[in-house]
Amino acid sequence: MPNLRQLSAEQAALREIVEAAENPEDFAGAIEDMRGDVRDKVISIWYVWKEYQADLAAQKEERDRLNKRIKATDNKAEWLLQYAKPAVDSMDDRMLDHPLFKMAVQDNPPHVDVLDAEAIPNRYKHGAITFTWEEVERLGMKDRAVMTVSKQSILEDYKKGDEAPDGVTISRGTSLRIK
């Protein structure tokens, strides 16, 4: 039976082997070459494994702490921009030109929000049919049709001066640009 000093030396040696190894095969041979019987090696392995488990728990705790800090910092940075946006938007030219930076409120491209797909005129709808070859032969495919709305077509017509069709709204947000 090894004494405590021998056990600690064996554990330190085992930990060095594991740390230096690239994969399990690298340290398996080194463990085999260690002095002592199988029982002593397994006891050393257990102690080193417990150290790794403690390290892992501490690292996960630190990761979680850092993730919370990252999220809080990100939120604060976003709050600052959300506060600055209406202030810059209220300026005459919606822009602040400073020697170190430039802030401007810019209109985003318009986008379509579908409120009621059934109310949208058919010229903006597209159908896609999913079927097997047997279904093609039988030609009973109407219940397999999937209707989609072409937001692109709606936007193109809107840009040409047409009104937004029933069932959709066209919105245009703004964003704060910093250079």
Backbone bond lengths (Angstrom), bond angles and torsions (degrees), N, CA, C in turn:
res aa  C-N    CA-C-N  psi(-1)  N-CA   C-N-CA  omega(-1)  CA-C   N-CA-C  phi
1 M - - - 1.457 - - 1.527 108.90 -
2 P 1.350 118.09 126.01 1.459 120.06 -178.38 1.524 110.62 -74.35
3 N 1.335 115.20 153.43 1.461 117.94 175.25 1.534 108.41 -86.49
4 L 1.323 116.53 174.66 1.468 121.92 -174.60 1.527 111.79 -61.19
5 R 1.345 117.27 -38.64 1.458 120.58 -179.50 1.528 110.44 -64.81
6 Q 1.335 117.43 -41.94 1.467 121.07 179.36 1.525 109.96 -65.61
7 L 1.342 115.90 -42.38 1.463 120.33 -179.79 1.525 110.21 -60.99
8 S 1.333 117.17 -43.94 1.462 120.41 179.71 1.517 111.02 -64.13
9 A 1.327 117.61 -39.28 1.464 120.90 178.67 1.519 110.32 -65.79
10 E 1.323 116.45 -41.35 1.466 120.02 178.17 1.526 110.77 -64.93
11 Q 1.325 116.94 -40.72 1.467 120.53 178.90 1.528 110.70 -64.75
12 A 1.333 116.34 -41.17 1.465 119.91 178.90 1.522 110.02 -64.14
13 A 1.339 116.02 -42.10 1.467 119.46 178.52 1.522 110.67 -64.12
14 L 1.331 116.34 -41.78 1.471 120.54 179.14 1.524 110.50 -63.93
15 R 1.314 116.51 -42.80 1.464 119.96 -179.85 1.535 110.16 -62.14
16 E 1.326 117.98 -40.97 1.468 121.34 177.57 1.520 110.90 -62.39
17 I 1.339 116.95 -40.93 1.469 121.08 178.84 1.522 110.27 -61.76
18 V 1.324 115.68 -47.30 1.471 120.60 -178.19 1.527 110.47 -65.20
19 E 1.326 117.43 -43.11 1.467 120.97 -179.76 1.523 111.90 -62.38
20 A 1.334 116.82 -36.69 1.464 120.91 -177.76 1.526 112.60 -79.51
21 A 1.311 117.38 -18.11 1.466 121.41 -174.31 1.527 111.30 -76.40
22 E 1.325 114.76 144.83 1.466 121.20 175.65 1.531 110.94 -89.33
23 N 1.324 116.35 -30.31 1.469 121.29 -179.77 1.525 108.84 -152.75
24 P 1.342 117.87 168.21 1.471 120.81 -175.70 1.524 114.02 -57.32
25 E 1.324 117.51 -33.61 1.459 119.53 -179.69 1.528 111.41 -62.89
26 D 1.347 116.86 -32.37 1.457 120.75 -179.08 1.527 112.20 -64.05
27 F 1.336 117.56 -39.85 1.460 117.51 -177.21 1.521 113.52 -96.06
28 A 1.318 118.41 -10.48 1.464 119.59 178.38 1.524 111.08 -61.32
29 G 1.328 117.40 -44.94 1.465 121.18 179.04 1.511 111.70 -65.77
30 A 1.348 115.99 -39.27 1.462 119.55 -179.65 1.524 110.74 -65.67
31 I 1.310 118.22 -36.08 1.469 121.03 177.30 1.526 109.99 -66.57
32 E 1.316 115.37 -40.16 1.471 119.29 177.99 1.527 110.65 -59.38
33 D 1.337 117.31 -36.80 1.457 121.89 -176.71 1.528 113.19 -78.74
34 M 1.329 117.98 -11.98 1.465 120.18 -179.45 1.525 110.17 -64.52
35 R 1.343 115.35 149.04 1.461 120.05 176.46 1.516 109.63 -70.88
36 G 1.315 116.41 157.96 1.455 121.80 175.08 1.505 111.93 106.23
37 D 1.317 113.93 165.36 1.464 118.18 -179.72 1.527 110.03 -84.87
38 V 1.303 114.72 174.45 1.467 121.51 -176.67 1.522 110.72 -59.46
39 R 1.299 117.48 -40.98 1.469 121.69 -178.79 1.534 110.26 -58.13
40 D 1.333 117.04 -47.55 1.463 121.18 -179.20 1.531 111.19 -63.94
41 K 1.320 116.25 -38.61 1.471 119.85 178.98 1.526 110.49 -65.02
42 V 1.330 116.54 -42.31 1.472 120.11 -179.80 1.521 110.49 -66.29
43 I 1.333 117.05 -38.71 1.467 119.76 176.59 1.535 109.62 -62.32
44 S 1.327 117.87 -43.93 1.467 121.35 177.97 1.522 111.16 -62.77
45 I 1.332 115.41 -41.75 1.472 119.31 177.84 1.518 109.88 -60.00
46 W 1.331 117.22 -42.83 1.470 120.04 -179.13 1.522 110.40 -62.29
47 Y 1.336 118.53 -44.38 1.459 121.46 -179.78 1.538 110.88 -62.34
48 V 1.314 116.55 -43.79 1.473 119.58 179.75 1.533 109.79 -67.06
49 W 1.331 116.50 -39.50 1.476 120.38 177.17 1.526 110.15 -59.92
50 K 1.338 117.70 -42.77 1.466 121.09 178.66 1.531 110.74 -62.72
51 E 1.334 116.95 -38.36 1.464 119.84 176.36 1.525 110.58 -61.05
52 Y 1.337 115.77 -44.23 1.463 119.64 178.53 1.525 111.51 -63.29
53 Q 1.310 117.14 -39.82 1.461 120.12 178.38 1.527 110.81 -63.06
54 A 1.340 116.58 -41.36 1.465 120.10 177.79 1.531 110.48 -65.53
55 D 1.345 116.56 -43.06 1.470 120.15 177.10 1.523 110.79 -60.51
56 L 1.315 116.08 -43.73 1.456 121.19 -179.27 1.524 111.14 -61.87
57 A 1.325 116.85 -44.18 1.468 120.49 178.87 1.524 110.49 -62.27
58 A 1.329 116.83 -43.07 1.467 120.33 179.26 1.525 111.18 -65.14
59 Q 1.335 116.76 -40.23 1.466 120.39 179.32 1.527 111.30 -66.04
60 K 1.326 116.84 -40.29 1.470 119.31 178.00 1.517 110.97 -65.60
61 E 1.313 116.29 -39.59 1.460 120.12 177.83 1.528 110.40 -63.25
62 E 1.327 116.62 -42.86 1.467 120.96 178.09 1.524 110.98 -65.48
63 R 1.353 116.73 -40.61 1.459 120.38 177.24 1.525 110.15 -59.75
64 D 1.344 116.71 -46.02 1.460 120.35 179.99 1.525 111.15 -62.42
65 R 1.337 116.36 -40.94 1.454 120.39 178.30 1.529 110.54 -62.53
66 L 1.333 116.14 -44.88 1.465 119.85 179.41 1.527 111.66 -66.34
67 N 1.339 117.28 -38.72 1.471 119.87 177.78 1.525 110.70 -61.86
68 K 1.329 117.32 -40.82 1.468 120.19 177.43 1.527 110.57 -64.30
69 R 1.319 115.68 -40.39 1.462 119.79 179.37 1.525 111.06 -66.91
70 I 1.333 116.66 -40.45 1.472 121.16 176.90 1.518 109.91 -60.49
71 K 1.339 116.46 -46.54 1.470 121.13 -179.09 1.533 110.43 -62.39
72 A 1.324 116.93 -43.27 1.467 120.25 179.54 1.525 111.20 -64.31
73 T 1.324 116.99 -42.97 1.466 120.94 178.91 1.521 110.81 -64.58
74 D 1.334 116.36 -42.28 1.464 121.22 178.29 1.529 110.19 -61.92
75 N 1.336 117.16 -43.93 1.469 121.00 178.78 1.529 111.10 -61.47
76 K 1.326 116.79 -43.06 1.469 119.55 -179.50 1.525 111.20 -64.60
77 A 1.335 116.50 -41.29 1.465 120.00 177.73 1.530 110.12 -62.93
78 E 1.317 117.07 -41.29 1.472 120.91 178.83 1.523 110.72 -66.69
79 W 1.333 118.17 -40.15 1.470 121.43 177.59 1.522 110.89 -59.57
80 L 1.329 116.71 -40.84 1.463 119.81 178.87 1.526 111.08 -60.97
81 L 1.331 116.36 -44.01 1.469 119.21 179.43 1.523 111.24 -67.12
82 Q 1.332 117.30 -39.14 1.463 119.90 178.13 1.530 111.00 -64.80
83 Y 1.316 117.08 -32.04 1.455 120.98 175.96 1.526 110.66 -71.79
84 A 1.335 116.55 -40.70 1.462 120.49 -176.81 1.523 112.43 -72.47
85 K 1.322 117.99 -30.56 1.470 120.87 -174.08 1.527 112.92 -57.96
86 P 1.344 120.78 -51.85 1.473 118.14 179.46 1.531 112.75 -64.68
87 A 1.332 116.75 -30.45 1.466 119.08 178.23 1.519 110.44 -65.98
88 V 1.313 116.95 -45.85 1.469 120.69 178.56 1.529 109.89 -67.30
89 D 1.328 117.56 -37.96 1.468 122.47 179.65 1.530 111.00 -63.02
90 S 1.328 117.52 -29.04 1.466 120.35 -178.59 1.528 112.63 -80.48
91 M 1.325 117.49 -12.16 1.468 120.36 178.26 1.526 109.77 -70.70
92 D 1.331 115.98 156.04 1.461 120.76 -175.01 1.520 113.13 -54.41
93 D 1.307 118.17 -49.67 1.466 119.79 -177.37 1.528 112.35 -100.98
94 R 1.337 117.44 12.60 1.471 123.58 178.59 1.528 111.04 55.05
95 M 1.348 114.70 36.04 1.456 118.54 -176.92 1.526 109.22 -151.53
96 L 1.332 115.31 145.19 1.451 122.20 173.32 1.517 106.69 -123.20
97 D 1.330 115.14 116.18 1.467 120.19 -179.08 1.517 107.64 -107.25
98 H 1.320 115.83 109.26 1.456 123.35 -178.01 1.526 107.77 -115.69
99 P 1.327 119.61 153.22 1.475 119.53 179.28 1.531 113.69 -58.60
100 L 1.331 118.09 -29.08 1.466 120.77 -178.82 1.520 114.10 -92.13
101 F 1.311 117.11 -24.29 1.464 119.89 -176.44 1.522 110.29 -157.68
102 K 1.315 114.33 169.47 1.458 121.57 176.53 1.519 106.83 -133.31
103 M 1.325 117.25 129.33 1.462 122.72 176.67 1.512 107.92 -120.65
104 A 1.313 115.45 134.47 1.461 119.38 179.09 1.518 108.97 -146.55
105 V 1.324 115.82 143.45 1.458 121.15 172.55 1.515 106.26 -93.73
106 Q 1.305 115.20 125.50 1.454 121.31 -174.61 1.526 109.04 -123.76
107 D 1.325 115.63 143.36 1.461 120.01 176.39 1.520 109.72 -74.11
108 N 1.317 115.64 134.32 1.456 120.76 174.55 1.518 109.13 -80.54
109 P 1.322 118.17 160.63 1.464 119.51 175.15 1.532 109.93 -64.14
110 P 1.323 117.30 150.00 1.467 118.82 179.17 1.525 110.58 -66.28
111 H 1.336 115.38 151.89 1.460 119.31 174.91 1.523 109.41 -139.50
112 V 1.312 115.25 155.05 1.459 122.73 -174.86 1.520 109.39 -98.33
113 D 1.332 115.73 131.65 1.455 122.14 171.96 1.522 107.35 -112.80
114 V 1.324 116.73 120.34 1.461 121.05 -179.97 1.527 108.48 -82.24
115 L 1.331 115.92 120.72 1.459 121.78 178.63 1.520 110.95 -97.90
116 D 1.335 116.67 -41.13 1.463 121.55 -178.24 1.525 107.97 -146.59
117 A 1.307 117.57 101.26 1.465 122.05 -176.14 1.523 112.09 -62.49
118 E 1.308 117.99 -32.04 1.465 120.98 -179.08 1.529 111.83 -68.76
119 A 1.318 118.37 -29.21 1.471 121.71 -178.05 1.522 112.04 -80.83
120 I 1.303 118.79 -12.08 1.465 122.52 -178.23 1.522 109.59 -74.72
121 P 1.335 118.59 134.92 1.464 120.55 178.34 1.541 111.60 -57.65
122 N 1.314 115.59 147.35 1.462 121.59 -175.93 1.522 113.64 -60.61
123 R 1.333 118.19 -25.88 1.463 119.03 -178.46 1.529 112.11 -65.80
124 Y 1.330 117.16 -16.10 1.460 120.79 176.84 1.536 112.89 -99.30
125 K 1.307 116.34 3.63 1.460 120.44 -178.50 1.517 109.97 -105.04
126 H 1.291 114.77 145.33 1.459 121.34 175.68 1.518 107.46 -126.36
127 G 1.316 115.44 149.53 1.455 119.86 177.94 1.512 110.45 -118.55
128 A 1.292 115.10 144.19 1.456 121.18 175.53 1.519 106.77 -130.32
129 I 1.309 116.41 139.16 1.460 120.60 -177.56 1.522 108.60 -118.58
130 T 1.313 114.76 129.21 1.452 121.23 176.69 1.521 107.17 -106.11
131 F 1.324 116.69 127.81 1.462 119.30 -176.15 1.519 111.54 -156.66
132 T 1.348 114.35 163.76 1.464 120.73 171.60 1.530 107.17 -98.76
133 W 1.305 116.98 170.31 1.456 120.18 -178.72 1.530 110.99 -63.03
134 E 1.319 117.34 -36.72 1.470 120.44 177.71 1.523 110.95 -60.81
135 E 1.344 116.15 -38.51 1.459 119.56 179.56 1.527 111.22 -68.11
136 V 1.304 117.10 -33.03 1.464 120.21 177.03 1.530 108.67 -61.54
137 E 1.315 116.85 -44.51 1.466 121.05 -178.20 1.521 111.53 -63.45
138 R 1.284 116.83 -36.04 1.476 119.58 -179.43 1.524 112.31 -80.72
139 L 1.344 118.45 -24.53 1.472 125.02 178.15 1.526 115.16 60.87
140 G 1.283 118.47 22.19 1.467 120.45 174.51 1.518 109.20 -99.29
141 M 1.345 117.15 71.20 1.458 120.15 -168.65 1.529 115.49 -112.42
142 K 1.297 119.54 3.61 1.456 119.39 -175.19 1.530 112.71 -61.05
143 D 1.318 117.85 -37.61 1.461 120.29 -178.76 1.524 112.56 -72.07
144 R 1.324 117.61 -8.52 1.465 122.03 178.88 1.536 111.62 -94.97
145 A 1.322 118.09 -3.58 1.468 120.67 -176.39 1.522 110.43 -71.28
146 V 1.313 115.33 140.23 1.453 122.34 176.58 1.524 106.61 -117.85
147 M 1.337 116.35 123.01 1.449 120.27 -178.02 1.527 109.48 -92.28
148 T 1.324 116.79 133.13 1.459 122.16 173.58 1.520 108.70 -125.75
149 V 1.311 115.72 154.33 1.465 121.49 179.83 1.520 107.90 -102.63
150 S 1.332 116.08 133.12 1.462 120.83 178.18 1.530 109.08 -87.71
151 K 1.304 115.17 91.84 1.462 119.78 178.54 1.526 110.52 -64.08
152 Q 1.317 116.45 -33.37 1.462 121.50 178.87 1.535 110.76 -60.00
153 S 1.341 116.98 -45.66 1.470 120.45 179.47 1.521 111.25 -64.61
154 I 1.315 116.51 -40.06 1.463 120.09 178.67 1.523 109.57 -61.85
155 L 1.339 116.83 -45.37 1.470 119.72 179.23 1.520 112.31 -64.30
156 E 1.333 117.98 -39.12 1.463 120.82 178.69 1.521 110.67 -61.50
157 D 1.344 116.99 -45.57 1.464 120.02 178.70 1.529 111.01 -66.02
158 Y 1.323 116.91 -37.42 1.466 121.39 179.06 1.532 110.06 -62.76
159 K 1.327 115.95 -42.49 1.466 120.08 179.64 1.524 111.96 -67.05
160 K 1.336 116.66 -25.12 1.471 121.02 177.33 1.519 111.33 -79.82
161 G 1.351 116.74 -8.51 1.458 119.56 178.19 1.516 114.39 112.99
162 D 1.321 119.41 -3.54 1.460 121.61 177.78 1.523 110.06 -70.72
163 E 1.331 115.40 153.19 1.449 121.13 174.56 1.523 109.20 -73.96
164 A 1.317 116.82 155.68 1.468 120.88 175.58 1.526 107.93 -67.78
165 P 1.323 118.60 133.60 1.459 120.26 179.97 1.527 111.78 -68.60
166 D 1.327 115.62 162.91 1.458 120.00 175.80 1.521 109.10 -58.41
167 G 1.317 115.97 146.63 1.458 120.60 176.03 1.513 114.54 93.08
168 V 1.342 117.65 -4.34 1.468 119.67 178.44 1.522 109.50 -136.17
169 T 1.305 114.44 158.76 1.461 120.62 167.45 1.513 106.48 -125.10
170 I 1.294 115.03 148.05 1.459 120.28 176.67 1.520 106.08 -113.42
171 S 1.295 115.03 121.73 1.462 119.41 -178.15 1.515 109.76 -121.45
172 R 1.296 113.06 158.01 1.462 119.33 -179.22 1.523 106.60 -142.02
173 G 1.320 116.12 107.64 1.445 120.79 178.78 1.522 110.97 -86.61
174 T 1.303 115.04 -177.41 1.454 120.88 176.06 1.514 108.03 -128.30
175 S 1.308 115.38 161.05 1.461 119.72 176.50 1.519 108.68 -142.85
176 L 1.316 114.47 155.35 1.446 120.83 179.79 1.529 108.15 -94.30
177 R 1.314 117.08 124.54 1.456 122.30 179.51 1.533 108.20 -106.28
178 I 1.314 115.28 133.67 1.458 120.06 178.14 1.518 107.90 -124.03
179 K 1.318 115.65 127.60 1.475 120.35 178.78 1.501 109.73 -121.40
